[in-house]
């Protein structure tokens, strides 16, 4: 499963660099994390019925960190 996720990221990055068409890349790390983190949080929160303690445990995050990230992405 992890290999499938890694392959998806690699394919997306290949496309990103094609679209750049020679322009210098910028802030790729933040861009990739932003693209992945929000849907990941949404998915896990949905799976646990909004239970932040369970979501934090599954994600391996402190509950306060999860809340901070939820606020960052406007998730409730």
PDB file of N, CA, C and O in Angstrom:
ATOM      1  N   UNK A   1       0.818  -1.201   0.000  1.00  0.00           N
ATOM      2  CA  UNK A   1       0.000   0.000   0.000  1.00  0.00           C
ATOM      3  C   UNK A   1       0.860   1.263   0.000  1.00  0.00           C
ATOM      4  O   UNK A   1       0.585   2.208  -0.739  1.00  0.00           O
ATOM      5  N   UNK A   2       1.899   1.272   0.830  1.00  0.00           N
ATOM      6  CA  UNK A   2       2.773   2.446   0.885  1.00  0.00           C
ATOM      7  C   UNK A   2       3.442   2.680  -0.465  1.00  0.00           C
ATOM      8  O   UNK A   2       3.661   3.824  -0.865  1.00  0.00           O
ATOM      9  N   UNK A   3       3.767   1.596  -1.166  1.00  0.00           N
ATOM     10  CA  UNK A   3       4.380   1.739  -2.482  1.00  0.00           C
ATOM     11  C   UNK A   3       3.427   2.392  -3.468  1.00  0.00           C
ATOM     12  O   UNK A   3       3.853   3.179  -4.313  1.00  0.00           O
ATOM     13  N   UNK A   4       2.139   2.074  -3.368  1.00  0.00           N
ATOM     14  CA  UNK A   4       1.147   2.682  -4.246  1.00  0.00           C
ATOM     15  C   UNK A   4       1.052   4.183  -3.995  1.00  0.00           C
ATOM     16  O   UNK A   4       0.964   4.971  -4.937  1.00  0.00           O
ATOM     17  N   UNK A   5       1.071   4.571  -2.735  1.00  0.00           N
ATOM     18  CA  UNK A   5       1.045   5.998  -2.405  1.00  0.00           C
ATOM     19  C   UNK A   5       2.293   6.696  -2.933  1.00  0.00           C
ATOM     20  O   UNK A   5       2.212   7.785  -3.501  1.00  0.00           O
ATOM     21  N   UNK A   6       3.435   6.066  -2.743  1.00  0.00           N
ATOM     22  CA  UNK A   6       4.692   6.646  -3.229  1.00  0.00           C
ATOM     23  C   UNK A   6       4.666   6.787  -4.744  1.00  0.00           C
ATOM     24  O   UNK A   6       5.131   7.792  -5.280  1.00  0.00           O
ATOM     25  N   UNK A   7       4.127   5.791  -5.436  1.00  0.00           N
ATOM     26  CA  UNK A   7       4.031   5.861  -6.894  1.00  0.00           C
ATOM     27  C   UNK A   7       3.135   7.011  -7.341  1.00  0.00           C
ATOM     28  O   UNK A   7       3.446   7.704  -8.310  1.00  0.00           O
ATOM     29  N   UNK A   8       2.030   7.213  -6.641  1.00  0.00           N
ATOM     30  CA  UNK A   8       1.131   8.324  -6.964  1.00  0.00           C
ATOM     31  C   UNK A   8       1.830   9.671  -6.791  1.00  0.00           C
ATOM     32  O   UNK A   8       1.681  10.571  -7.618  1.00  0.00           O
ATOM     33  N   UNK A   9       2.588   9.796  -5.714  1.00  0.00           N
ATOM     34  CA  UNK A   9       3.317  11.045  -5.471  1.00  0.00           C
ATOM     35  C   UNK A   9       4.347  11.271  -6.572  1.00  0.00           C
ATOM     36  O   UNK A   9       4.482  12.383  -7.080  1.00  0.00           O
ATOM     37  N   UNK A  10       5.071  10.217  -6.939  1.00  0.00           N
ATOM     38  CA  UNK A  10       6.079  10.343  -7.999  1.00  0.00           C
ATOM     39  C   UNK A  10       5.450  10.741  -9.326  1.00  0.00           C
ATOM     40  O   UNK A  10       5.988  11.590 -10.037  1.00  0.00           O
ATOM     41  N   UNK A  11       4.329  10.142  -9.661  1.00  0.00           N
ATOM     42  CA  UNK A  11       3.643  10.482 -10.912  1.00  0.00           C
ATOM     43  C   UNK A  11       3.182  11.935 -10.896  1.00  0.00           C
ATOM     44  O   UNK A  11       3.316  12.647 -11.891  1.00  0.00           O
ATOM     45  N   UNK A  12       2.640  12.367  -9.769  1.00  0.00           N
ATOM     46  CA  UNK A  12       2.186  13.751  -9.650  1.00  0.00           C
ATOM     47  C   UNK A  12       3.360  14.715  -9.761  1.00  0.00           C
ATOM     48  O   UNK A  12       3.236  15.771 -10.382  1.00  0.00           O
ATOM     49  N   UNK A  13       4.490  14.367  -9.168  1.00  0.00           N
ATOM     50  CA  UNK A  13       5.669  15.226  -9.266  1.00  0.00           C
ATOM     51  C   UNK A  13       6.221  15.255 -10.695  1.00  0.00           C
ATOM     52  O   UNK A  13       6.666  16.301 -11.167  1.00  0.00           O
ATOM     53  N   UNK A  14       6.191  14.116 -11.376  1.00  0.00           N
ATOM     54  CA  UNK A  14       6.596  14.100 -12.784  1.00  0.00           C
ATOM     55  C   UNK A  14       5.746  15.078 -13.586  1.00  0.00           C
ATOM     56  O   UNK A  14       6.269  15.842 -14.398  1.00  0.00           O
ATOM     57  N   UNK A  15       4.441  15.053 -13.359  1.00  0.00           N
ATOM     58  CA  UNK A  15       3.534  15.961 -14.067  1.00  0.00           C
ATOM     59  C   UNK A  15       3.805  17.416 -13.680  1.00  0.00           C
ATOM     60  O   UNK A  15       3.784  18.305 -14.531  1.00  0.00           O
ATOM     61  N   UNK A  16       4.056  17.645 -12.416  1.00  0.00           N
ATOM     62  CA  UNK A  16       4.368  19.003 -11.940  1.00  0.00           C
ATOM     63  C   UNK A  16       5.579  19.570 -12.673  1.00  0.00           C
ATOM     64  O   UNK A  16       5.556  20.713 -13.130  1.00  0.00           O
ATOM     65  N   UNK A  17       6.636  18.768 -12.783  1.00  0.00           N
ATOM     66  CA  UNK A  17       7.843  19.252 -13.450  1.00  0.00           C
ATOM     67  C   UNK A  17       7.629  19.436 -14.946  1.00  0.00           C
ATOM     68  O   UNK A  17       8.256  20.307 -15.551  1.00  0.00           O
ATOM     69  N   UNK A  18       6.763  18.639 -15.554  1.00  0.00           N
ATOM     70  CA  UNK A  18       6.439  18.828 -16.972  1.00  0.00           C
ATOM     71  C   UNK A  18       5.740  20.169 -17.176  1.00  0.00           C
ATOM     72  O   UNK A  18       6.043  20.908 -18.112  1.00  0.00           O
ATOM     73  N   UNK A  19       4.802  20.466 -16.285  1.00  0.00           N
ATOM     74  CA  UNK A  19       4.027  21.701 -16.384  1.00  0.00           C
ATOM     75  C   UNK A  19       4.916  22.930 -16.156  1.00  0.00           C
ATOM     76  O   UNK A  19       4.661  23.995 -16.718  1.00  0.00           O
ATOM     77  N   UNK A  20       5.939  22.783 -15.345  1.00  0.00           N
ATOM     78  CA  UNK A  20       6.845  23.905 -15.079  1.00  0.00           C
ATOM     79  C   UNK A  20       7.525  24.387 -16.345  1.00  0.00           C
ATOM     80  O   UNK A  20       7.821  25.574 -16.483  1.00  0.00           O
ATOM     81  N   UNK A  21       7.774  23.468 -17.272  1.00  0.00           N
ATOM     82  CA  UNK A  21       8.366  23.805 -18.568  1.00  0.00           C
ATOM     83  C   UNK A  21       9.628  24.659 -18.417  1.00  0.00           C
ATOM     84  O   UNK A  21       9.769  25.703 -19.054  1.00  0.00           O
ATOM     85  N   UNK A  22      10.530  24.196 -17.568  1.00  0.00           N
ATOM     86  CA  UNK A  22      11.808  24.879 -17.410  1.00  0.00           C
ATOM     87  C   UNK A  22      11.836  25.949 -16.334  1.00  0.00           C
ATOM     88  O   UNK A  22      12.912  26.426 -15.975  1.00  0.00           O
ATOM     89  N   UNK A  23      10.678  26.338 -15.808  1.00  0.00           N
ATOM     90  CA  UNK A  23      10.648  27.329 -14.733  1.00  0.00           C
ATOM     91  C   UNK A  23      11.185  26.681 -13.457  1.00  0.00           C
ATOM     92  O   UNK A  23      11.019  25.476 -13.265  1.00  0.00           O
ATOM     93  N   UNK A  24      11.823  27.459 -12.587  1.00  0.00           N
ATOM     94  CA  UNK A  24      12.364  26.862 -11.358  1.00  0.00           C
ATOM     95  C   UNK A  24      11.242  26.449 -10.402  1.00  0.00           C
ATOM     96  O   UNK A  24      10.285  27.197 -10.201  1.00  0.00           O
ATOM     97  N   UNK A  25      11.363  25.269  -9.822  1.00  0.00           N
ATOM     98  CA  UNK A  25      10.361  24.836  -8.839  1.00  0.00           C
ATOM     99  C   UNK A  25      10.502  25.643  -7.555  1.00  0.00           C
ATOM    100  O   UNK A  25      11.559  26.205  -7.269  1.00  0.00           O
ATOM    101  N   UNK A  26       9.413  25.689  -6.785  1.00  0.00           N
ATOM    102  CA  UNK A  26       9.434  26.479  -5.550  1.00  0.00           C
ATOM    103  C   UNK A  26       8.549  25.822  -4.491  1.00  0.00           C
ATOM    104  O   UNK A  26       7.410  25.448  -4.772  1.00  0.00           O
ATOM    105  N   UNK A  27       9.067  25.686  -3.300  1.00  0.00           N
ATOM    106  CA  UNK A  27       8.319  25.224  -2.122  1.00  0.00           C
ATOM    107  C   UNK A  27       7.565  23.912  -2.378  1.00  0.00           C
ATOM    108  O   UNK A  27       6.398  23.778  -2.011  1.00  0.00           O
ATOM    109  N   UNK A  28       8.232  22.965  -3.000  1.00  0.00           N
ATOM    110  CA  UNK A  28       7.601  21.693  -3.338  1.00  0.00           C
ATOM    111  C   UNK A  28       7.181  20.927  -2.087  1.00  0.00           C
ATOM    112  O   UNK A  28       6.107  20.326  -2.061  1.00  0.00           O
ATOM    113  N   UNK A  29       8.001  20.943  -1.074  1.00  0.00           N
ATOM    114  CA  UNK A  29       7.693  20.198   0.148  1.00  0.00           C
ATOM    115  C   UNK A  29       6.355  20.648   0.729  1.00  0.00           C
ATOM    116  O   UNK A  29       5.488  19.818   1.005  1.00  0.00           O
ATOM    117  N   UNK A  30       6.184  21.954   0.915  1.00  0.00           N
ATOM    118  CA  UNK A  30       4.937  22.478   1.467  1.00  0.00           C
ATOM    119  C   UNK A  30       3.764  22.205   0.539  1.00  0.00           C
ATOM    120  O   UNK A  30       2.663  21.906   1.001  1.00  0.00           O
ATOM    121  N   UNK A  31       3.990  22.305  -0.765  1.00  0.00           N
ATOM    122  CA  UNK A  31       2.934  22.057  -1.728  1.00  0.00           C
ATOM    123  C   UNK A  31       2.437  20.612  -1.629  1.00  0.00           C
ATOM    124  O   UNK A  31       1.231  20.368  -1.579  1.00  0.00           O
ATOM    125  N   UNK A  32       3.362  19.666  -1.600  1.00  0.00           N
ATOM    126  CA  UNK A  32       2.994  18.250  -1.544  1.00  0.00           C
ATOM    127  C   UNK A  32       2.298  17.936  -0.226  1.00  0.00           C
ATOM    128  O   UNK A  32       1.264  17.267  -0.216  1.00  0.00           O
ATOM    129  N   UNK A  33       2.849  18.407   0.873  1.00  0.00           N
ATOM    130  CA  UNK A  33       2.204  18.145   2.166  1.00  0.00           C
ATOM    131  C   UNK A  33       0.800  18.738   2.218  1.00  0.00           C
ATOM    132  O   UNK A  33      -0.130  18.115   2.729  1.00  0.00           O
ATOM    133  N   UNK A  34       0.660  19.934   1.691  1.00  0.00           N
ATOM    134  CA  UNK A  34      -0.662  20.562   1.675  1.00  0.00           C
ATOM    135  C   UNK A  34      -1.667  19.794   0.845  1.00  0.00           C
ATOM    136  O   UNK A  34      -2.847  19.728   1.193  1.00  0.00           O
ATOM    137  N   UNK A  35      -1.210  19.216  -0.242  1.00  0.00           N
ATOM    138  CA  UNK A  35      -2.098  18.437  -1.116  1.00  0.00           C
ATOM    139  C   UNK A  35      -2.495  17.110  -0.486  1.00  0.00           C
ATOM    140  O   UNK A  35      -3.585  16.601  -0.745  1.00  0.00           O
ATOM    141  N   UNK A  36      -1.639  16.561   0.318  1.00  0.00           N
ATOM    142  CA  UNK A  36      -1.885  15.240   0.897  1.00  0.00           C
ATOM    143  C   UNK A  36      -2.520  15.333   2.283  1.00  0.00           C
ATOM    144  O   UNK A  36      -3.404  14.546   2.620  1.00  0.00           O
ATOM    145  N   UNK A  37      -2.073  16.283   3.072  1.00  0.00           N
ATOM    146  CA  UNK A  37      -2.475  16.331   4.476  1.00  0.00           C
ATOM    147  C   UNK A  37      -3.974  16.584   4.659  1.00  0.00           C
ATOM    148  O   UNK A  37      -4.622  15.897   5.449  1.00  0.00           O
ATOM    149  N   UNK A  38      -4.519  17.541   3.955  1.00  0.00           N
ATOM    150  CA  UNK A  38      -5.929  17.873   4.153  1.00  0.00           C
ATOM    151  C   UNK A  38      -6.859  16.698   3.828  1.00  0.00           C
ATOM    152  O   UNK A  38      -7.704  16.359   4.656  1.00  0.00           O
ATOM    153  N   UNK A  39      -6.736  16.062   2.649  1.00  0.00           N
ATOM    154  CA  UNK A  39      -7.633  14.930   2.400  1.00  0.00           C
ATOM    155  C   UNK A  39      -7.379  13.758   3.347  1.00  0.00           C
ATOM    156  O   UNK A  39      -8.307  13.015   3.667  1.00  0.00           O
ATOM    157  N   UNK A  40      -6.145  13.583   3.797  1.00  0.00           N
ATOM    158  CA  UNK A  40      -5.841  12.529   4.765  1.00  0.00           C
ATOM    159  C   UNK A  40      -6.590  12.775   6.072  1.00  0.00           C
ATOM    160  O   UNK A  40      -7.226  11.870   6.612  1.00  0.00           O
ATOM    161  N   UNK A  41      -6.509  13.996   6.570  1.00  0.00           N
ATOM    162  CA  UNK A  41      -7.204  14.335   7.816  1.00  0.00           C
ATOM    163  C   UNK A  41      -8.712  14.175   7.658  1.00  0.00           C
ATOM    164  O   UNK A  41      -9.375  13.608   8.526  1.00  0.00           O
ATOM    165  N   UNK A  42      -9.254  14.680   6.539  1.00  0.00           N
ATOM    166  CA  UNK A  42     -10.695  14.552   6.292  1.00  0.00           C
ATOM    167  C   UNK A  42     -11.123  13.088   6.275  1.00  0.00           C
ATOM    168  O   UNK A  42     -12.131  12.722   6.880  1.00  0.00           O
ATOM    169  N   UNK A  43     -10.364  12.267   5.591  1.00  0.00           N
ATOM    170  CA  UNK A  43     -10.706  10.853   5.461  1.00  0.00           C
ATOM    171  C   UNK A  43     -10.712  10.148   6.813  1.00  0.00           C
ATOM    172  O   UNK A  43     -11.662   9.443   7.156  1.00  0.00           O
ATOM    173  N   UNK A  44      -9.650  10.347   7.568  1.00  0.00           N
ATOM    174  CA  UNK A  44      -9.544   9.682   8.870  1.00  0.00           C
ATOM    175  C   UNK A  44     -10.619  10.180   9.828  1.00  0.00           C
ATOM    176  O   UNK A  44     -11.231   9.386  10.543  1.00  0.00           O
ATOM    177  N   UNK A  45     -10.850  11.481   9.845  1.00  0.00           N
ATOM    178  CA  UNK A  45     -11.910  12.012  10.718  1.00  0.00           C
ATOM    179  C   UNK A  45     -13.268  11.427  10.347  1.00  0.00           C
ATOM    180  O   UNK A  45     -14.068  11.109  11.227  1.00  0.00           O
ATOM    181  N   UNK A  46     -13.527  11.285   9.071  1.00  0.00           N
ATOM    182  CA  UNK A  46     -14.779  10.685   8.634  1.00  0.00           C
ATOM    183  C   UNK A  46     -14.863   9.227   9.078  1.00  0.00           C
ATOM    184  O   UNK A  46     -15.912   8.779   9.542  1.00  0.00           O
ATOM    185  N   UNK A  47     -13.763   8.486   8.937  1.00  0.00           N
ATOM    186  CA  UNK A  47     -13.737   7.067   9.308  1.00  0.00           C
ATOM    187  C   UNK A  47     -14.040   6.845  10.783  1.00  0.00           C
ATOM    188  O   UNK A  47     -14.629   5.829  11.153  1.00  0.00           O
ATOM    189  N   UNK A  48     -13.640   7.795  11.626  1.00  0.00           N
ATOM    190  CA  UNK A  48     -13.855   7.643  13.070  1.00  0.00           C
ATOM    191  C   UNK A  48     -15.043   8.472  13.561  1.00  0.00           C
ATOM    192  O   UNK A  48     -15.198   8.696  14.762  1.00  0.00           O
ATOM    193  N   UNK A  49     -15.865   8.916  12.638  1.00  0.00           N
ATOM    194  CA  UNK A  49     -17.065   9.654  13.021  1.00  0.00           C
ATOM    195  C   UNK A  49     -16.779  10.967  13.715  1.00  0.00           C
ATOM    196  O   UNK A  49     -17.564  11.420  14.548  1.00  0.00           O
ATOM    197  N   UNK A  50     -15.649  11.585  13.374  1.00  0.00           N
ATOM    198  CA  UNK A  50     -15.299  12.879  13.956  1.00  0.00           C
ATOM    199  C   UNK A  50     -14.610  12.805  15.306  1.00  0.00           C
ATOM    200  O   UNK A  50     -14.296  13.841  15.892  1.00  0.00           O
ATOM    201  N   UNK A  51     -14.370  11.614  15.810  1.00  0.00           N
ATOM    202  CA  UNK A  51     -13.721  11.455  17.109  1.00  0.00           C
ATOM    203  C   UNK A  51     -12.243  11.844  16.985  1.00  0.00           C
ATOM    204  O   UNK A  51     -11.439  11.098  16.425  1.00  0.00           O
ATOM    205  N   UNK A  52     -11.905  13.003  17.508  1.00  0.00           N
ATOM    206  CA  UNK A  52     -10.547  13.536  17.362  1.00  0.00           C
ATOM    207  C   UNK A  52      -9.505  12.706  18.091  1.00  0.00           C
ATOM    208  O   UNK A  52      -8.374  12.584  17.621  1.00  0.00           O
ATOM    209  N   UNK A  53      -9.863  12.139  19.220  1.00  0.00           N
ATOM    210  CA  UNK A  53      -8.910  11.306  19.956  1.00  0.00           C
ATOM    211  C   UNK A  53      -8.541  10.070  19.143  1.00  0.00           C
ATOM    212  O   UNK A  53      -7.367   9.713  19.043  1.00  0.00           O
ATOM    213  N   UNK A  54      -9.550   9.417  18.561  1.00  0.00           N
ATOM    214  CA  UNK A  54      -9.291   8.244  17.736  1.00  0.00           C
ATOM    215  C   UNK A  54      -8.506   8.617  16.485  1.00  0.00           C
ATOM    216  O   UNK A  54      -7.578   7.909  16.094  1.00  0.00           O
ATOM    217  N   UNK A  55      -8.880   9.733  15.859  1.00  0.00           N
ATOM    218  CA  UNK A  55      -8.187  10.184  14.652  1.00  0.00           C
ATOM    219  C   UNK A  55      -6.718  10.474  14.949  1.00  0.00           C
ATOM    220  O   UNK A  55      -5.833  10.071  14.195  1.00  0.00           O
ATOM    221  N   UNK A  56      -6.471  11.169  16.044  1.00  0.00           N
ATOM    222  CA  UNK A  56      -5.093  11.486  16.422  1.00  0.00           C
ATOM    223  C   UNK A  56      -4.291  10.213  16.652  1.00  0.00           C
ATOM    224  O   UNK A  56      -3.134  10.121  16.244  1.00  0.00           O
ATOM    225  N   UNK A  57      -4.902   9.238  17.301  1.00  0.00           N
ATOM    226  CA  UNK A  57      -4.224   7.976  17.563  1.00  0.00           C
ATOM    227  C   UNK A  57      -3.880   7.257  16.254  1.00  0.00           C
ATOM    228  O   UNK A  57      -2.755   6.789  16.077  1.00  0.00           O
ATOM    229  N   UNK A  58      -4.847   7.171  15.345  1.00  0.00           N
ATOM    230  CA  UNK A  58      -4.619   6.514  14.057  1.00  0.00           C
ATOM    231  C   UNK A  58      -3.526   7.229  13.265  1.00  0.00           C
ATOM    232  O   UNK A  58      -2.685   6.587  12.636  1.00  0.00           O
ATOM    233  N   UNK A  59      -3.546   8.557  13.301  1.00  0.00           N
ATOM    234  CA  UNK A  59      -2.577   9.348  12.546  1.00  0.00           C
ATOM    235  C   UNK A  59      -1.203   9.402  13.217  1.00  0.00           C
ATOM    236  O   UNK A  59      -0.212   9.767  12.584  1.00  0.00           O
ATOM    237  N   UNK A  60      -1.150   9.042  14.489  1.00  0.00           N
ATOM    238  CA  UNK A  60       0.111   9.132  15.214  1.00  0.00           C
ATOM    239  C   UNK A  60       0.452  10.559  15.593  1.00  0.00           C
ATOM    240  O   UNK A  60       1.621  10.936  15.673  1.00  0.00           O
ATOM    241  N   UNK A  61      -0.594  11.352  15.826  1.00  0.00           N
ATOM    242  CA  UNK A  61      -0.417  12.758  16.198  1.00  0.00           C
ATOM    243  C   UNK A  61      -0.934  12.990  17.611  1.00  0.00           C
ATOM    244  O   UNK A  61      -1.773  12.242  18.114  1.00  0.00           O
ATOM    245  N   UNK A  62      -0.424  14.030  18.233  1.00  0.00           N
ATOM    246  CA  UNK A  62      -0.986  14.538  19.476  1.00  0.00           C
ATOM    247  C   UNK A  62      -2.336  15.163  19.139  1.00  0.00           C
ATOM    248  O   UNK A  62      -2.479  15.762  18.074  1.00  0.00           O
ATOM    249  N   UNK A  63      -3.320  15.041  20.011  1.00  0.00           N
ATOM    250  CA  UNK A  63      -4.642  15.599  19.727  1.00  0.00           C
ATOM    251  C   UNK A  63      -4.592  17.105  19.500  1.00  0.00           C
ATOM    252  O   UNK A  63      -5.331  17.625  18.664  1.00  0.00           O
ATOM    253  N   UNK A  64      -3.743  17.806  20.222  1.00  0.00           N
ATOM    254  CA  UNK A  64      -3.616  19.251  20.013  1.00  0.00           C
ATOM    255  C   UNK A  64      -3.032  19.564  18.641  1.00  0.00           C
ATOM    256  O   UNK A  64      -3.423  20.544  18.006  1.00  0.00           O
ATOM    257  N   UNK A  65      -2.106  18.742  18.186  1.00  0.00           N
ATOM    258  CA  UNK A  65      -1.544  18.919  16.849  1.00  0.00           C
ATOM    259  C   UNK A  65      -2.626  18.690  15.804  1.00  0.00           C
ATOM    260  O   UNK A  65      -2.723  19.439  14.832  1.00  0.00           O
ATOM    261  N   UNK A  66      -3.433  17.664  15.999  1.00  0.00           N
ATOM    262  CA  UNK A  66      -4.540  17.402  15.082  1.00  0.00           C
ATOM    263  C   UNK A  66      -5.479  18.598  15.038  1.00  0.00           C
ATOM    264  O   UNK A  66      -5.880  19.028  13.956  1.00  0.00           O
ATOM    265  N   UNK A  67      -5.831  19.132  16.177  1.00  0.00           N
ATOM    266  CA  UNK A  67      -6.731  20.298  16.213  1.00  0.00           C
ATOM    267  C   UNK A  67      -6.129  21.490  15.477  1.00  0.00           C
ATOM    268  O   UNK A  67      -6.832  22.204  14.761  1.00  0.00           O
ATOM    269  N   UNK A  68      -4.844  21.701  15.653  1.00  0.00           N
ATOM    270  CA  UNK A  68      -4.163  22.803  14.968  1.00  0.00           C
ATOM    271  C   UNK A  68      -4.248  22.608  13.455  1.00  0.00           C
ATOM    272  O   UNK A  68      -4.528  23.552  12.715  1.00  0.00           O
ATOM    273  N   UNK A  69      -4.004  21.381  13.003  1.00  0.00           N
ATOM    274  CA  UNK A  69      -4.059  21.093  11.578  1.00  0.00           C
ATOM    275  C   UNK A  69      -5.490  21.194  11.049  1.00  0.00           C
ATOM    276  O   UNK A  69      -5.706  21.645   9.924  1.00  0.00           O
ATOM    277  N   UNK A  70      -6.449  20.783  11.845  1.00  0.00           N
ATOM    278  CA  UNK A  70      -7.849  20.926  11.444  1.00  0.00           C
ATOM    279  C   UNK A  70      -8.209  22.395  11.266  1.00  0.00           C
ATOM    280  O   UNK A  70      -8.894  22.758  10.309  1.00  0.00           O
ATOM    281  N   UNK A  71      -7.759  23.224  12.167  1.00  0.00           N
ATOM    282  CA  UNK A  71      -8.021  24.667  12.059  1.00  0.00           C
ATOM    283  C   UNK A  71      -7.329  25.236  10.833  1.00  0.00           C
ATOM    284  O   UNK A  71      -7.889  26.084  10.138  1.00  0.00           O
ATOM    285  N   UNK A  72      -6.129  24.781  10.567  1.00  0.00           N
ATOM    286  CA  UNK A  72      -5.364  25.245   9.404  1.00  0.00           C
ATOM    287  C   UNK A  72      -6.133  25.003   8.101  1.00  0.00           C
ATOM    288  O   UNK A  72      -6.109  25.837   7.196  1.00  0.00           O
ATOM    289  N   UNK A  73      -6.809  23.863   8.015  1.00  0.00           N
ATOM    290  CA  UNK A  73      -7.526  23.506   6.797  1.00  0.00           C
ATOM    291  C   UNK A  73      -9.035  23.790   6.871  1.00  0.00           C
ATOM    292  O   UNK A  73      -9.780  23.475   5.943  1.00  0.00           O
ATOM    293  N   UNK A  74      -9.464  24.376   7.962  1.00  0.00           N
ATOM    294  CA  UNK A  74     -10.883  24.715   8.109  1.00  0.00           C
ATOM    295  C   UNK A  74     -11.762  23.485   8.281  1.00  0.00           C
ATOM    296  O   UNK A  74     -12.911  23.470   7.839  1.00  0.00           O
ATOM    297  N   UNK A  75     -11.224  22.458   8.922  1.00  0.00           N
ATOM    298  CA  UNK A  75     -11.993  21.241   9.184  1.00  0.00           C
ATOM    299  C   UNK A  75     -12.607  21.335  10.566  1.00  0.00           C
ATOM    300  O   UNK A  75     -11.992  21.865  11.492  1.00  0.00           O
ATOM    301  N   UNK A  76     -13.816  20.822  10.707  1.00  0.00           N
ATOM    302  CA  UNK A  76     -14.430  20.882  12.032  1.00  0.00           C
ATOM    303  C   UNK A  76     -14.713  19.518  12.586  1.00  0.00           C
ATOM    304  O   UNK A  76     -15.231  19.397  13.696  1.00  0.00           O
TER     305      UNK A  76
END
